[in-house]
């Protein structure tokens, strides 16, 4: 679990730096877009403009979705287990 979470965080950091350098966005906008994209939320307020940014985003989405789901699933399972416990 911890390794998958670290991998997801690493992927978000790489994407953040990529968008900051290639797209010229602020670090906050870059991190925001990286998280929103990997979480498949996709508000649409930011979008890559460069060809390199678009190509990177395609790969980021395909690789990131599985890693993000693998990182979040144990958290959701733990929350559901806590919800099902009888009141003491």
N, C-alpha and C positions, 0 to 999 in steps of 0.2 A: 504494500500500500504506500509506504513512505517513498519508495523508489519511483513509483508511478507519479506521485504528487510532485516530486522533485523534477521529474522529466517534464511534466506539464508546465511547471514554473519556468524551467529552463527554456522551453519552447516559446512561452510568452515573452520572456526577456529577449530572446533572439529576434522574434518578430518585432518587438518594440524598437530595438536598435535598428533593425532593417528599415522600418517605416520612418523612423527619425532621420536616418541618413539618406535613403533613396527618395522618399516622398517629401522630405523637408518639413514634416509635421513636428509639433512640439512633443516633448517626451510624454506629457500627459495624454495628448491626443493619440500618440502612437500606442501607448499602453492600453488606453481605452479601446481602440480599434482591435488590438490583438486579443483582448479578453472577450469583447463582444463577438468577434468572429469565431474564436475557438469554442465559445459557448453556444454557437449557432443562433444567437439572438438577432444580429444583423439589423440594427436600427436604420441604416441607410444614410445617416448624416455624414459619414466619411466614406470615401471610396478611393482606391488607388487610381492615380492618373497616368502613371508611367507604365510602359509595357512590362518592364522588369517587375514593377510592383504588382501588376495583375498576375503575372506568371508565378511569382512567389506566393501570392495569396491562394492561388489554386492548390499548390502543393501544401501550403500551410493548413488549409481547410481539410484536405484529405488525410494528412498525417495527424493533425491536431484533434479532430473530432473523436477518434478512437481513444487517444491518450486522455483527453478531457473526460470522456465518459468513464473510462477505467479509473480515473482519479476521484471522480465525484460519486460513483456507485457505492463504495463502502460507507461514505458519509451518509448517504440517503438510507442505506440499509440500517445503519446504527440508529438514525433518527426514528425510523419506523419501529425498530425493536423497542426503543424507549417508550414510544407511544402506546405499544401494545401491553406493556407491563401493567399488572393490576396495581391499583392505588394501595399504598400501605398505610 
